[in-house]
Amino acid sequence: MMKKIWALALLTALTLALTACGAPAAQESASGSYATITDDNGRTVSFDKKPERIVVTSASFLEPLYAVGGEVVGRPDSKSKIPDAAKNVTSIGRVYQIDAEKVLSLTPDLVILNKGMNEKLVETLAANNVNTLVLDMKTYDDVKREIGIFATLTGEKEKGEQLTSKMDADIAAVRASIPAEKKRVAIIHSTGQGLSVQLDGSIAGSIANMLGWENTASGMTALDKNPDAAPYSMETLVAQNPDIIFVTSMGEEAEIRASMEAMFAESPAWQSVAAIRDGRVYYLPQEMFLFSPGIEYPEAVKYMARLVYP
């Protein structure tokens, strides 16, 4: 009898000991974070629960976020496409002039900031105990990564995976529909201050690479204030002699086209460039190629491909 009692006591002690060893894991599970995200500034941000009051500082975040079950309580004014569900959401100002007081008045539990534009708000929001994520949406890889982050935040990982799989398939179909020719392309950005050329990290540069084309600007030294562009000149263009030129610009396409054609006509040197001589200069709409196309990336890929192969 005493042996049975002793054995029972030993079993009970062992059970308590094992339970105690497992206690920290159980406690971590009970009080652990809902999600841990590493943003595009390399910061690790933990969330104790699903964010319910999200503010975004770029309209490019809206479609991907809503596509995986998210919603926002604040967004910037924007010329780019805004989902119907977000059209009546409170404005927090223009993307380059975000009103920090208006953001805080919405009592957000997460503010998603556009990398390269709004990082200065991180400290102000942190001082008010507001979580922030700094995200980029230029390249296709950027977009797919951010969809994964948004799906993690909304708890809809399967929706995110389905969305990116469909996008991959749509882009693969476009790529399969055009010849496997390594076109040499230049992507010129025209402004009132002059010309620059888009590098591989730009939207158009990313798409050119996806289509198997060579960006003649690859490897050029980027501008100090824009890592996705490099200074450009007529001399550089003539030396690189691209097969195709794409042009991006803010403003009306008809005005930009007239301005560029007048510039090309000014000097015989321009006419020595194969793309200009052969009439292979194409103009890209700003809503797809200056503002991130987001989940419409396959449409942007298709648009660029069809300019070259109608």
Secondary structure by P-SEA (a helix, b strand, c coil): caaaaaaaaaaaaaaaaaaaaaaaaaaaaaccccccccccccbbbbbcccccbbbbccccccaaaaaacccccccccccccccccccccccccccccccaaaaaaacccbbbbcccccccaaaaaaaabbbbbbbbcccaaaaaaaaaaaaaaaccaaaaaaaaaaaaaaaaaaaaaccccbbbbbbbbbcccbbbbbccccaaaaaaaaacccccccccccccccccbbbbcaaaaaaacccbbbbbbcccaaaaaaaaaaaaacccccccccccccccbbbbbccccccccccaaaaaaaaaaaaacc
